[in-house]
């Protein structure tokens, strides 16, 4: 986004208002960052193109990514470095379409949020090519574009004089497809700055590589690994900080989000906030969800031991479901649809852990718990797959039960009991093998177990 290729009037607005905008962006929450864990493997190298004052670079660094960002507005970059000195060496001036300070194929992922709609029409394809140039083969590109309340792209100049080129999500997908990208996820975010007339379409692309391999249609669904509770959700939880820490220790499938790194190639759909915010494994409606009788439907009202978690009179259940549940399921459905289009089939591995002793809310109170629980579905889990998984884990010296203490496996509702080409198997690992259940500290043996799990699942075939 050099000034020669970036609209002058738009650039001038950001220059003249850099300080106020940096402060405003720093306060914004609940937008594109919701997608980070689902889009990018932990620890990967990420470039934020159009980073402004570095808000998202800072969030990525705090989340454990190797992140840096560039922006064409020197004034915004200066404000970011002044406010957050930790960004020194992670935030600089550069611009689409050239990205001249960035070498070829150096990044595992690119974030390009609220950027492409400001580029002049004639520079769009060059900008897309520039993004492709700096991304590694197999890398991820996460993009957001604005639409109005009716879902239409925004075109023309706003009251501040900023250019909006009318780029639609569908046109962006068509353009990137020509450059070797595939769209593997799409959803909507509300506007994190509170503008009711605007929504954001978020698209996740992967830069395809040659060759593939039989595990290229493996999808890893990891719904319960996060401890993150956004501040605006924390205020509705009635527990003290100490009580909440204990609840998170009991209910989080800690460290399961590390398993994807042991797969050669797989798509991971990781829910980025705690199940105490929303549980995406539950049916959306309480009438359909057996756990709702325990106060633990898609939006928990009770703790693991039956105490009140939220006040039913004040919680906005539908807002939470729209913000988190529906977005996650849209992403998962799109990942599955992409696999079906590419290969005609896919396999979802639904990955969890469970406590070594039953918690009070659980239906199965049998204290005799295996090392590995395999959850199956008569329609989506081939018997040969379940039996081979059991044999492989038992051969490694682990005890295995099927559908005990937990049963079933995840399939998007669009495909559930309709599409046999979508296969699914749940893998639950006994937490005593992963962590100290009293302190949450990871065991040294966990990495060996995670590697074994990836090897077994990769070898099941689809």
C-alpha positions as a Markdown table, in Angstrom:
| # | Residue | x | y | z |
|---|---|---|---|---|
| 1 | Unk | 0.0 | 0.0 | 0.0 |
| 2 | Unk | 2.5 | 2.6 | -1.1 |
| 3 | Unk | 1.0 | 6.0 | -1.5 |
| 4 | Unk | 1.3 | 5.6 | -5.2 |
| 5 | Unk | -1.1 | 2.6 | -5.1 |
| 6 | Unk | -3.1 | 3.5 | -2.0 |
| 7 | Unk | -5.9 | 6.1 | -2.3 |
| 8 | Unk | -4.5 | 9.5 | -1.3 |
| 9 | Unk | -7.7 | 10.7 | 0.5 |
| 10 | Unk | -8.0 | 7.5 | 2.5 |
| 11 | Unk | -4.3 | 7.6 | 3.4 |
| 12 | Unk | -4.6 | 11.3 | 4.5 |
| 13 | Unk | -7.5 | 10.4 | 6.9 |
| 14 | Unk | -5.4 | 7.8 | 8.7 |
| 15 | Unk | -2.5 | 10.1 | 8.9 |
| 16 | Unk | -4.4 | 13.0 | 10.3 |
| 17 | Unk | -6.3 | 10.9 | 12.9 |
| 18 | Unk | -3.5 | 8.4 | 13.8 |
| 19 | Unk | -3.5 | 9.0 | 17.6 |
| 20 | Unk | -7.3 | 8.8 | 18.0 |
| 21 | Unk | -7.6 | 5.8 | 15.8 |
| 22 | Unk | -4.8 | 3.9 | 17.6 |
| 23 | Unk | -6.6 | 4.5 | 20.9 |
| 24 | Unk | -9.9 | 3.4 | 19.4 |
| 25 | Unk | -8.5 | 0.2 | 17.8 |
| 26 | Unk | -6.8 | -0.7 | 21.0 |
| 27 | Unk | -10.1 | -0.8 | 22.9 |
| 28 | Unk | -11.9 | -2.9 | 20.2 |
| 29 | Unk | -12.5 | -6.5 | 21.1 |
| 30 | Unk | -14.5 | -9.5 | 19.8 |
| 31 | Unk | -13.6 | -9.2 | 16.1 |
| 32 | Unk | -11.0 | -10.9 | 13.9 |
| 33 | Unk | -9.1 | -12.3 | 16.9 |
| 34 | Unk | -11.8 | -14.8 | 17.5 |
| 35 | Unk | -10.5 | -16.6 | 14.4 |
| 36 | Unk | -6.8 | -16.7 | 15.2 |
| 37 | Unk | -6.6 | -20.1 | 16.9 |
| 38 | Unk | -8.8 | -21.7 | 14.3 |
| 39 | Unk | -6.8 | -20.2 | 11.4 |
| 40 | Unk | -3.2 | -20.5 | 12.5 |
| 41 | Unk | -1.3 | -23.4 | 14.2 |
| 42 | Unk | 0.2 | -22.3 | 17.5 |
| 43 | Unk | 3.7 | -20.9 | 17.3 |
| 44 | Unk | 3.5 | -20.3 | 13.5 |
| 45 | Unk | 5.0 | -17.3 | 11.9 |
| 46 | Unk | 2.3 | -14.7 | 11.0 |
| 47 | Unk | 2.4 | -11.5 | 9.0 |
| 48 | Unk | -0.3 | -8.8 | 9.7 |
| 49 | Unk | -0.7 | -6.8 | 6.5 |
| 50 | Unk | -2.3 | -3.5 | 7.3 |
| 51 | Unk | -1.5 | -3.8 | 11.0 |
| 52 | Unk | -2.2 | -0.1 | 11.8 |
| 53 | Unk | -0.9 | 0.5 | 15.3 |
| 54 | Unk | -0.3 | -3.1 | 15.9 |
| 55 | Unk | -3.3 | -4.2 | 18.0 |
| 56 | Unk | -3.6 | -7.6 | 16.4 |
| 57 | Unk | 0.2 | -8.1 | 16.3 |
| 58 | Unk | 0.2 | -7.7 | 20.0 |
| 59 | Unk | -2.7 | -10.1 | 20.5 |
| 60 | Unk | -0.9 | -12.7 | 18.3 |
| 61 | Unk | 2.4 | -12.3 | 20.2 |
| 62 | Unk | 0.5 | -12.7 | 23.5 |
| 63 | Unk | -1.1 | -15.9 | 22.1 |
| 64 | Unk | 2.3 | -17.4 | 21.4 |
| 65 | Unk | 2.6 | -16.7 | 17.7 |
| 66 | Unk | 5.8 | -15.4 | 16.0 |
| 67 | Unk | 4.1 | -12.3 | 14.6 |
| 68 | Unk | 5.0 | -9.1 | 12.9 |
| 69 | Unk | 3.0 | -6.5 | 11.0 |
| 70 | Unk | 3.4 | -3.8 | 8.4 |
| 71 | Unk | 1.3 | -0.7 | 7.6 |
| 72 | Unk | 1.6 | 2.1 | 5.0 |
| 73 | Unk | 0.7 | 4.8 | 7.6 |
| 74 | Unk | 3.9 | 5.8 | 9.3 |
| 75 | Unk | 1.9 | 7.9 | 11.9 |
| 76 | Unk | -0.1 | 4.8 | 13.0 |
| 77 | Unk | 3.1 | 2.7 | 13.2 |
| 78 | Unk | 4.7 | 5.4 | 15.4 |
| 79 | Unk | 1.7 | 5.6 | 17.7 |
| 80 | Unk | 1.8 | 1.8 | 18.1 |
| 81 | Unk | 5.5 | 1.7 | 19.0 |
| 82 | Unk | 5.1 | 4.6 | 21.4 |
| 83 | Unk | 2.1 | 2.9 | 23.2 |
| 84 | Unk | 3.6 | -0.7 | 23.1 |
| 85 | Unk | 7.4 | -0.7 | 23.1 |
| 86 | Unk | 7.3 | -4.5 | 23.0 |
| 87 | Unk | 6.3 | -4.1 | 19.3 |
| 88 | Unk | 9.8 | -2.8 | 18.4 |
| 89 | Unk | 11.1 | -5.1 | 15.8 |
| 90 | Unk | 7.6 | -6.5 | 15.1 |
| 91 | Unk | 5.9 | -3.4 | 13.5 |
| 92 | Unk | 7.2 | -1.5 | 10.5 |
| 93 | Unk | 6.1 | 0.5 | 7.4 |
| 94 | Unk | 5.4 | -1.4 | 4.2 |
| 95 | Unk | 2.5 | -1.8 | 1.8 |
| 96 | Unk | 0.6 | -3.8 | -0.7 |
| 97 | Unk | 0.9 | -4.6 | -3.5 |
| 98 | Unk | 4.7 | -4.9 | -3.4 |
| 99 | Unk | 5.5 | -5.7 | 0.3 |
| 100 | Unk | 9.0 | -4.8 | -0.8 |
| 101 | Unk | 10.7 | -5.4 | 2.6 |
| 102 | Unk | 9.2 | -8.9 | 2.9 |
| 103 | Unk | 11.0 | -11.9 | 1.3 |
| 104 | Unk | 9.4 | -14.7 | -0.6 |
| 105 | Unk | 7.5 | -17.6 | 1.1 |
| 106 | Unk | 8.6 | -16.6 | 4.6 |
| 107 | Unk | 5.3 | -16.8 | 6.5 |
| 108 | Unk | 3.1 | -19.7 | 7.7 |
| 109 | Unk | 0.1 | -17.3 | 7.8 |
| 110 | Unk | -1.1 | -13.9 | 6.8 |
| 111 | Unk | -3.7 | -11.7 | 8.5 |
| 112 | Unk | -5.2 | -9.1 | 6.2 |
| 113 | Unk | -8.1 | -7.6 | 8.2 |
| 114 | Unk | -10.1 | -4.5 | 7.0 |
| 115 | Unk | -7.5 | -3.7 | 4.3 |
| 116 | Unk | -8.4 | -4.9 | 0.8 |
| 117 | Unk | -11.6 | -2.8 | 0.6 |
| 118 | Unk | -9.5 | 0.5 | 0.6 |
| 119 | Unk | -7.3 | -0.4 | -2.4 |
| 120 | Unk | -8.0 | 1.1 | -5.8 |
| 121 | Unk | -9.6 | -1.4 | -8.1 |
| 122 | Unk | -6.7 | -1.6 | -10.5 |
| 123 | Unk | -4.3 | -2.7 | -7.7 |
| 124 | Unk | -6.4 | -5.6 | -6.3 |
| 125 | Unk | -4.9 | -8.5 | -8.4 |
| 126 | Unk | -1.4 | -7.3 | -7.8 |
| 127 | Unk | -2.1 | -7.1 | -4.1 |
| 128 | Unk | -3.4 | -10.7 | -4.1 |
| 129 | Unk | -0.3 | -11.8 | -5.9 |
| 130 | Unk | 1.8 | -10.0 | -3.3 |
| 131 | Unk | 0.1 | -11.9 | -0.5 |
| 132 | Unk | 0.7 | -15.2 | -2.3 |
| 133 | Unk | 4.4 | -14.4 | -2.8 |
| 134 | Unk | 5.2 | -14.0 | 0.9 |
| 135 | Unk | 3.1 | -17.0 | 2.0 |
| 136 | Unk | 4.6 | -20.5 | 2.3 |
| 137 | Unk | 2.9 | -23.3 | 0.3 |
| 138 | Unk | 0.2 | -24.7 | 2.5 |
| 139 | Unk | 0.1 | -21.4 | 4.5 |
| 140 | Unk | -3.1 | -19.8 | 5.7 |
| 141 | Unk | -4.6 | -16.4 | 4.7 |
| 142 | Unk | -7.2 | -14.8 | 7.0 |
| 143 | Unk | -9.1 | -11.9 | 5.4 |
| 144 | Unk | -12.0 | -9.7 | 6.5 |
| 145 | Unk | -14.2 | -7.5 | 4.3 |
| 146 | Unk | -17.0 | -5.2 | 5.4 |
| 147 | Unk | -20.6 | -5.6 | 4.2 |
| 148 | Unk | -23.7 | -3.5 | 5.1 |
| 149 | Unk | -26.5 | -4.7 | 7.3 |
| 150 | Unk | -28.1 | -6.4 | 4.3 |
| 151 | Unk | -24.9 | -8.3 | 3.4 |
| 152 | Unk | -24.0 | -6.1 | 0.4 |
| 153 | Unk | -20.4 | -5.0 | -0.2 |
| 154 | Unk | -19.7 | -1.3 | 0.5 |
| 155 | Unk | -18.8 | 0.9 | -2.4 |
| 156 | Unk | -17.9 | 4.6 | -2.7 |
| 157 | Unk | -16.6 | 7.1 | -0.2 |
| 158 | Unk | -17.8 | 7.3 | 3.4 |
| 159 | Unk | -18.3 | 10.6 | 5.3 |
| 160 | Unk | -14.6 | 10.6 | 6.2 |
| 161 | Unk | -13.5 | 10.4 | 2.6 |
| 162 | Unk | -12.2 | 6.9 | 2.7 |
| 163 | Unk | -12.5 | 4.8 | -0.4 |
| 164 | Unk | -14.4 | 1.5 | -0.4 |
| 165 | Unk | -13.9 | -0.4 | -3.6 |
| 166 | Unk | -17.0 | -2.7 | -3.4 |
| 167 | Unk | -14.9 | -5.9 | -3.3 |
| 168 | Unk | -17.3 | -8.7 | -2.3 |
| 169 | Unk | -16.3 | -11.9 | -0.5 |
| 170 | Unk | -17.4 | -14.0 | -3.5 |
| 171 | Unk | -15.2 | -12.0 | -5.9 |
| 172 | Unk | -12.2 | -12.2 | -3.6 |
| 173 | Unk | -12.6 | -16.0 | -3.4 |
| 174 | Unk | -12.7 | -16.2 | -7.2 |
| 175 | Unk | -9.6 | -14.0 | -7.5 |
| 176 | Unk | -7.6 | -16.0 | -5.0 |
| 177 | Unk | -8.7 | -19.3 | -6.5 |
| 178 | Unk | -7.0 | -18.2 | -9.7 |
| 179 | Unk | -3.8 | -17.8 | -7.7 |
| 180 | Unk | -4.0 | -21.3 | -6.1 |
| 181 | Unk | -5.9 | -20.6 | -2.9 |
| 182 | Unk | -8.8 | -22.6 | -1.6 |
| 183 | Unk | -11.4 | -21.2 | 0.8 |
| 184 | Unk | -11.7 | -23.5 | 3.8 |
| 185 | Unk | -13.7 | -21.3 | 6.1 |
| 186 | Unk | -16.2 | -18.4 | 6.0 |
| 187 | Unk | -18.3 | -16.7 | 8.6 |
| 188 | Unk | -19.6 | -13.4 | 9.9 |
| 189 | Unk | -18.4 | -11.1 | 12.7 |
| 190 | Unk | -20.2 | -8.2 | 14.3 |
| 191 | Unk | -18.5 | -4.9 | 14.1 |
| 192 | Unk | -16.0 | -4.7 | 17.0 |
| 193 | Unk | -16.3 | -0.8 | 17.0 |
| 194 | Unk | -20.1 | -1.1 | 17.6 |
| 195 | Unk | -21.4 | 0.1 | 14.2 |
| 196 | Unk | -24.7 | -1.5 | 13.8 |
| 197 | Unk | -24.9 | -0.7 | 10.1 |
| 198 | Unk | -21.8 | -2.8 | 9.3 |
| 199 | Unk | -20.8 | -6.5 | 9.5 |
| 200 | Unk | -17.6 | -8.3 | 8.6 |
| 201 | Unk | -17.3 | -11.4 | 6.4 |
| 202 | Unk | -14.3 | -13.4 | 7.5 |
| 203 | Unk | -12.7 | -15.9 | 5.0 |
| 204 | Unk | -9.9 | -18.4 | 5.7 |
| 205 | Unk | -7.9 | -19.5 | 2.7 |
| 206 | Unk | -5.1 | -22.1 | 2.3 |
| 207 | Unk | -2.4 | -21.8 | -0.4 |
| 208 | Unk | -2.5 | -25.3 | -2.0 |
| 209 | Unk | 0.6 | -27.4 | -2.4 |
| 210 | Unk | 1.3 | -30.1 | -5.0 |
| 211 | Unk | 1.0 | -33.7 | -4.0 |
| 212 | Unk | -1.4 | -33.8 | -1.1 |
| 213 | Unk | -1.5 | -37.2 | 0.5 |
| 214 | Unk | -4.2 | -39.4 | 2.0 |
| 215 | Unk | -4.4 | -37.3 | 5.3 |
| 216 | Unk | -5.1 | -34.1 | 3.4 |
| 217 | Unk | -8.8 | -34.6 | 4.1 |
| 218 | Unk | -8.3 | -35.1 | 7.8 |
| 219 | Unk | -10.1 | -32.5 | 10.0 |
| 220 | Unk | -9.2 | -32.2 | 13.6 |
| 221 | Unk | -12.0 | -30.7 | 15.7 |
| 222 | Unk | -10.8 | -29.5 | 19.1 |
| 223 | Unk | -13.7 | -27.7 | 21.0 |
| 224 | Unk | -12.7 | -27.6 | 24.6 |
| 225 | Unk | -9.0 | -26.8 | 24.8 |
| 226 | Unk | -9.2 | -23.0 | 25.5 |
| 227 | Unk | -9.3 | -21.3 | 29.0 |
| 228 | Unk | -10.0 | -17.9 | 27.4 |
| 229 | Unk | -13.1 | -16.0 | 28.7 |
| 230 | Unk | -13.6 | -12.6 | 27.1 |
| 231 | Unk | -14.0 | -9.7 | 29.6 |
| 232 | Unk | -17.6 | -9.0 | 28.5 |
| 233 | Unk | -18.5 | -12.6 | 29.1 |
| 234 | Unk | -16.6 | -12.8 | 32.5 |
| 235 | Unk | -18.9 | -10.2 | 34.0 |
| 236 | Unk | -21.9 | -12.6 | 33.6 |
| 237 | Unk | -20.2 | -15.5 | 35.4 |
| 238 | Unk | -21.1 | -15.5 | 39.1 |
| 239 | Unk | -17.9 | -17.3 | 40.4 |
| 240 | Unk | -15.0 | -15.6 | 42.1 |
| 241 | Unk | -11.7 | -15.6 | 40.3 |
| 242 | Unk | -10.5 | -18.6 | 42.5 |
| 243 | Unk | -13.7 | -20.5 | 41.9 |
| 244 | Unk | -13.5 | -19.8 | 38.1 |
| 245 | Unk | -9.9 | -21.1 | 38.0 |
| 246 | Unk | -11.0 | -24.3 | 39.6 |
| 247 | Unk | -13.9 | -24.7 | 37.2 |
| 248 | Unk | -11.6 | -24.1 | 34.2 |
| 249 | Unk | -9.2 | -26.7 | 35.6 |
| 250 | Unk | -12.0 | -29.3 | 35.9 |
| 251 | Unk | -13.7 | -28.5 | 32.5 |
| 252 | Unk | -10.9 | -27.7 | 30.1 |
| 253 | Unk | -9.4 | -30.3 | 27.8 |
| 254 | Unk | -6.0 | -28.8 | 28.4 |
| 255 | Unk | -3.2 | -29.2 | 25.9 |
| 256 | Unk | -5.3 | -31.0 | 23.3 |
| 257 | Unk | -4.8 | -28.0 | 20.9 |
| 258 | Unk | -1.1 | -29.2 | 20.7 |
| 259 | Unk | -2.1 | -32.4 | 18.9 |
| 260 | Unk | -2.4 | -30.9 | 15.4 |
| 261 | Unk | 1.3 | -30.1 | 15.2 |
| 262 | Unk | 2.0 | -33.8 | 15.1 |
| 263 | Unk | 0.1 | -34.3 | 11.9 |
| 264 | Unk | 1.9 | -34.0 | 8.6 |
| 265 | Unk | -1.1 | -32.4 | 7.0 |
| 266 | Unk | -4.6 | -31.8 | 8.5 |
| 267 | Unk | -7.0 | -29.0 | 9.0 |
| 268 | Unk | -7.7 | -28.0 | 12.6 |
| 269 | Unk | -10.9 | -26.4 | 13.8 |
| 270 | Unk | -10.1 | -25.2 | 17.3 |
| 271 | Unk | -12.7 | -23.3 | 19.3 |
| 272 | Unk | -10.8 | -20.3 | 20.6 |
| 273 | Unk | -12.7 | -19.6 | 23.8 |
| 274 | Unk | -13.7 | -21.7 | 26.9 |
| 275 | Unk | -16.6 | -24.0 | 26.8 |
| 276 | Unk | -17.8 | -22.0 | 29.9 |
| 277 | Unk | -18.6 | -19.3 | 27.4 |
| 278 | Unk | -20.4 | -21.6 | 24.9 |
| 279 | Unk | -20.1 | -25.3 | 24.3 |
| 280 | Unk | -20.1 | -25.9 | 20.6 |
| 281 | Unk | -20.4 | -29.7 | 21.1 |
| 282 | Unk | -23.9 | -29.4 | 22.5 |
| 283 | Unk | -27.0 | -29.2 | 20.4 |
| 284 | Unk | -28.0 | -25.5 | 19.9 |
| 285 | Unk | -31.5 | -25.8 | 21.4 |
| 286 | Unk | -31.9 | -27.0 | 25.0 |
| 287 | Unk | -34.9 | -29.1 | 24.0 |
| 288 | Unk | -32.5 | -31.3 | 21.9 |
| 289 | Unk | -29.6 | -31.4 | 24.4 |
| 290 | Unk | -29.7 | -34.1 | 27.2 |
| 291 | Unk | -27.1 | -32.1 | 29.2 |
| 292 | Unk | -29.5 | -29.1 | 29.5 |
| 293 | Unk | -31.2 | -31.1 | 32.3 |
| 294 | Unk | -28.0 | -30.6 | 34.2 |
| 295 | Unk | -27.9 | -26.9 | 33.4 |
| 296 | Unk | -25.1 | -27.5 | 30.9 |
| 297 | Unk | -26.6 | -27.1 | 27.4 |
| 298 | Unk | -24.9 | -25.0 | 24.8 |
| 299 | Unk | -24.7 | -22.1 | 27.3 |
| 300 | Unk | -23.9 | -23.4 | 30.7 |
| 301 | Unk | -26.0 | -22.2 | 33.6 |
| 302 | Unk | -24.5 | -24.5 | 36.2 |
| 303 | Unk | -21.0 | -25.6 | 37.2 |
| 304 | Unk | -19.6 | -29.2 | 37.1 |
| 305 | Unk | -20.9 | -29.7 | 40.6 |
| 306 | Unk | -24.3 | -28.0 | 40.2 |
| 307 | Unk | -23.6 | -24.5 | 41.5 |
| 308 | Unk | -25.1 | -21.5 | 39.7 |
| 309 | Unk | -22.7 | -20.2 | 37.0 |
| 310 | Unk | -24.9 | -17.5 | 35.4 |
| 311 | Unk | -28.1 | -15.6 | 36.4 |
| 312 | Unk | -30.8 | -16.9 | 34.0 |
| 313 | Unk | -32.6 | -13.6 | 34.3 |
| 314 | Unk | -29.8 | -11.5 | 32.9 |
| 315 | Unk | -27.9 | -13.8 | 30.4 |
| 316 | Unk | -28.4 | -13.1 | 26.7 |
| 317 | Unk | -28.2 | -16.7 | 25.5 |
| 318 | Unk | -29.0 | -15.9 | 21.8 |
| 319 | Unk | -26.3 | -13.2 | 21.6 |
| 320 | Unk | -23.7 | -15.7 | 22.8 |
| 321 | Unk | -24.9 | -18.4 | 20.4 |
| 322 | Unk | -24.8 | -16.0 | 17.5 |
| 323 | Unk | -21.4 | -14.7 | 18.4 |
| 324 | Unk | -19.6 | -17.9 | 19.1 |
| 325 | Unk | -21.6 | -21.1 | 18.4 |
| 326 | Unk | -22.9 | -20.2 | 15.0 |
| 327 | Unk | -19.6 | -18.8 | 13.8 |
| 328 | Unk | -17.7 | -21.9 | 14.8 |
| 329 | Unk | -20.2 | -24.3 | 13.2 |
| 330 | Unk | -20.1 | -22.2 | 10.0 |
| 331 | Unk | -16.3 | -22.6 | 9.9 |
| 332 | Unk | -16.5 | -26.3 | 10.6 |
| 333 | Unk | -19.2 | -26.8 | 8.0 |
| 334 | Unk | -17.2 | -24.9 | 5.4 |
| 335 | Unk | -14.1 | -27.0 | 6.1 |
| 336 | Unk | -16.1 | -30.1 | 5.6 |
| 337 | Unk | -17.7 | -28.8 | 2.4 |
| 338 | Unk | -14.3 | -27.9 | 1.0 |
| 339 | Unk | -12.9 | -31.4 | 1.7 |
| 340 | Unk | -16.0 | -33.0 | 0.0 |
| 341 | Unk | -15.5 | -30.8 | -3.1 |
| 342 | Unk | -11.8 | -31.6 | -3.3 |
| 343 | Unk | -11.8 | -35.3 | -2.4 |
| 344 | Unk | -15.3 | -36.5 | -2.2 |
| 345 | Unk | -14.8 | -37.6 | 1.4 |
| 346 | Unk | -13.3 | -36.5 | 4.7 |
| 347 | Unk | -12.8 | -37.7 | 8.3 |
| 348 | Unk | -13.4 | -35.6 | 11.4 |
| 349 | Unk | -11.4 | -36.6 | 14.5 |
| 350 | Unk | -13.1 | -35.1 | 17.4 |
| 351 | Unk | -10.4 | -34.7 | 20.1 |
| 352 | Unk | -11.0 | -34.4 | 23.8 |
| 353 | Unk | -9.7 | -35.4 | 27.3 |
| 354 | Unk | -11.7 | -36.6 | 30.3 |
| 355 | Unk | -11.0 | -36.6 | 34.1 |
| 356 | Unk | -9.7 | -39.8 | 35.6 |
| 357 | Unk | -12.5 | -39.7 | 38.2 |
| 358 | Unk | -16.1 | -38.9 | 37.2 |
| 359 | Unk | -17.3 | -35.3 | 37.8 |
| 360 | Unk | -20.7 | -34.8 | 39.4 |
| 361 | Unk | -22.4 | -33.6 | 36.2 |
| 362 | Unk | -21.5 | -36.7 | 34.2 |
| 363 | Unk | -24.1 | -39.3 | 33.4 |
| 364 | Unk | -21.5 | -42.1 | 33.5 |
| 365 | Unk | -20.3 | -42.4 | 37.1 |
| 366 | Unk | -18.5 | -45.7 | 36.6 |
| 367 | Unk | -15.0 | -45.2 | 38.3 |
| 368 | Unk | -13.4 | -47.8 | 36.0 |
| 369 | Unk | -12.2 | -45.4 | 33.3 |
| 370 | Unk | -10.0 | -46.4 | 30.4 |
| 371 | Unk | -6.9 | -44.6 | 29.0 |
| 372 | Unk | -8.7 | -43.9 | 25.7 |
| 373 | Unk | -12.4 | -43.5 | 25.0 |
| 374 | Unk | -13.5 | -43.9 | 21.4 |
| 375 | Unk | -16.8 | -42.2 | 20.5 |
| 376 | Unk | -18.6 | -43.6 | 17.5 |
| 377 | Unk | -21.8 | -43.0 | 15.5 |
| 378 | Unk | -23.4 | -45.9 | 13.6 |
| 379 | Unk | -23.8 | -43.7 | 10.5 |
| 380 | Unk | -20.6 | -41.8 | 10.4 |
| 381 | Unk | -18.0 | -44.2 | 12.0 |
| 382 | Unk | -17.1 | -47.3 | 9.9 |
| 383 | Unk | -16.7 | -50.3 | 12.2 |
| 384 | Unk | -13.3 | -51.1 | 10.6 |
| 385 | Unk | -12.1 | -47.6 | 11.6 |
| 386 | Unk | -13.2 | -48.0 | 15.2 |
| 387 | Unk | -11.8 | -51.5 | 15.5 |
| 388 | Unk | -8.4 | -50.5 | 14.0 |
| 389 | Unk | -8.1 | -47.5 | 16.3 |
| 390 | Unk | -8.8 | -49.7 | 19.3 |
| 391 | Unk | -6.3 | -52.3 | 18.2 |
| 392 | Unk | -3.6 | -49.7 | 17.6 |
| 393 | Unk | -4.0 | -48.0 | 21.0 |
| 394 | Unk | -4.2 | -51.4 | 22.8 |
| 395 | Unk | -1.0 | -52.5 | 21.0 |
| 396 | Unk | 0.7 | -49.4 | 22.5 |
| 397 | Unk | -0.3 | -50.7 | 26.0 |
| 398 | Unk | -3.3 | -48.4 | 26.5 |
| 399 | Unk | -6.7 | -49.5 | 27.7 |
| 400 | Unk | -9.7 | -48.6 | 25.5 |
| 401 | Unk | -13.4 | -48.5 | 25.8 |
| 402 | Unk | -15.9 | -47.5 | 23.1 |
| 403 | Unk | -18.6 | -44.9 | 24.0 |
| 404 | Unk | -17.6 | -45.0 | 27.7 |
| 405 | Unk | -17.5 | -42.8 | 29.6 |
| 406 | Unk | -18.5 | -40.5 | 26.8 |
| 407 | Unk | -20.3 | -41.4 | 23.6 |
| 408 | Unk | -20.8 | -40.1 | 20.0 |
| 409 | Unk | -18.8 | -37.8 | 17.8 |
| 410 | Unk | -19.0 | -34.5 | 16.1 |
| 411 | Unk | -20.5 | -34.0 | 12.6 |
| 412 | Unk | -21.9 | -30.7 | 11.3 |
| 413 | Unk | -25.7 | -30.6 | 11.3 |
| 414 | Unk | -25.7 | -30.1 | 7.5 |
| 415 | Unk | -24.1 | -33.5 | 7.0 |
| 416 | Unk | -25.4 | -35.3 | 10.2 |
| 417 | Unk | -27.0 | -38.7 | 9.2 |
| 418 | Unk | -27.2 | -37.4 | 5.6 |
| 419 | Unk | -23.7 | -37.7 | 4.1 |
| 420 | Unk | -21.9 | -40.9 | 4.7 |
| 421 | Unk | -18.8 | -39.5 | 3.0 |
| 422 | Unk | -18.3 | -37.5 | 6.2 |
| 423 | Unk | -16.7 | -40.0 | 8.6 |
| 424 | Unk | -16.1 | -39.2 | 12.2 |
| 425 | Unk | -14.5 | -40.6 | 15.3 |
| 426 | Unk | -14.1 | -39.1 | 18.8 |
| 427 | Unk | -10.9 | -39.6 | 20.7 |
| 428 | Unk | -11.0 | -38.9 | 24.4 |
| 429 | Unk | -7.7 | -39.2 | 26.3 |
| 430 | Unk | -7.6 | -39.8 | 30.1 |
| 431 | Unk | -6.2 | -36.6 | 31.6 |
| 432 | Unk | -4.0 | -38.5 | 34.1 |
| 433 | Unk | -1.9 | -39.3 | 31.0 |
| 434 | Unk | -1.6 | -35.6 | 30.0 |
| 435 | Unk | -1.4 | -33.5 | 33.1 |
| 436 | Unk | -1.4 | -33.3 | 36.9 |
| 437 | Unk | -5.2 | -33.0 | 37.4 |
| 438 | Unk | -4.7 | -31.0 | 40.6 |
| 439 | Unk | -2.3 | -28.3 | 39.3 |
| 440 | Unk | -2.9 | -28.4 | 35.5 |
| 441 | Unk | 0.8 | -29.0 | 34.9 |
| 442 | Unk | 1.5 | -31.0 | 31.7 |
| 443 | Unk | 3.3 | -34.3 | 32.0 |
| 444 | Unk | 6.5 | -35.1 | 30.2 |
| 445 | Unk | 4.9 | -38.1 | 28.7 |
| 446 | Unk | 2.1 | -36.1 | 27.0 |
| 447 | Unk | 4.1 | -35.3 | 23.9 |
| 448 | Unk | 4.9 | -39.0 | 23.3 |
| 449 | Unk | 1.2 | -39.8 | 23.6 |
| 450 | Unk | 0.1 | -36.9 | 21.3 |
| 451 | Unk | 2.6 | -38.1 | 18.7 |
| 452 | Unk | 1.3 | -41.7 | 19.0 |
| 453 | Unk | -2.3 | -40.4 | 18.7 |
| 454 | Unk | -1.4 | -38.5 | 15.5 |
| 455 | Unk | 0.3 | -41.6 | 14.0 |
| 456 | Unk | -2.6 | -43.9 | 14.7 |
| 457 | Unk | -5.3 | -41.5 | 13.4 |
| 458 | Unk | -3.2 | -40.6 | 10.3 |
| 459 | Unk | -3.0 | -44.3 | 9.5 |
| 460 | Unk | -6.7 | -45.1 | 9.8 |
| 461 | Unk | -7.4 | -44.2 | 6.2 |
| 462 | Unk | -10.6 | -42.6 | 4.9 |
